[in-house]
Structures are given as structure tokens and as C-alpha cells.
């Protein structure tokens, strides 16, 4: 599991980048979500790396 936090706004971003953030389950600034560590989610995080912060700590992931 990865913890992903939205740290920059979606306003003025490319539509495909907004779709990636929405696909990760992020809706608001500073919201934290737990996502599975799969190649698909890794690709989404890599595409919007400048807007999100990732913590790859599975111990503190919510159940």
C-alpha cells in the first residue's frame, strides 16, 4: 500500500493529469488516500509527481 497526498491544486492542470488524480481517489488538497502499489497506480503517480506526495509505508496504511 502507498499513502498518496494531494499537495498542489488541480486548477489549470491538463485534463489528463486531473483524471489521474481523480483516479487515485484524491478530491481535496491535503487529502490522504491509501492505494495499492501496482504498475497502474505507479504510472498514475509518476504522471502527476509534481502534485502529489507519496509515502510507501505499508505499516501506517489504514485498513
N, C-alpha and C positions, 0 to 999 in steps of 0.2 A: 504494500500500500504506500502511496505517496500522499503527502499533505500539500495541497496547492492553494495559494493565497493570491487574490487579485490585488495588486499594489498600484496599478495605474489605470486610469479611466479608459472606457471604451469609446468615448466621444471622439469623432474624427478619424477613427481607425478604418482600415479596409474591412469590407463586409465579410470576407473570408476569415479574417482574424477575429471579428466579433462572433462568428459562427463557431470557431474553435473554442473560444472562452465559454460560450453558451453550452457547447457540447461537453465541456469539462464540468458543468454544473454550477458555474460561478455566475452570480447575478448582481452582486453589490461589491463595492470597494471594501477591502479588508475581510471579505468573507473567506472562510477556510473550508475546503471540502477534501474528503478522502477519496482518491481514485485508485483503481487497480493499476499496477505497474505493468502495462502491456505495450507492445510496439506501437499500437494505435494511439494510446494516450501519450506515449513518449513523443510521437510525431506532432501531436497537437500542442504539447507543452513547448517543444522546440520551435514551433512556428510562432508562438506568442511569448517567447522567452523574456522579452523586454517589458511585458505587462504583468508577469506572474513571478511568484517566489515559490520554490519547491523545497520541501523537506522530505527526505527519503527515509524517515524513521518510522518503521512499522510498529514499534513498541508503543508509541503515543497515539496511534491512529484510533479514532473512535470505532466502536463495534457496531 
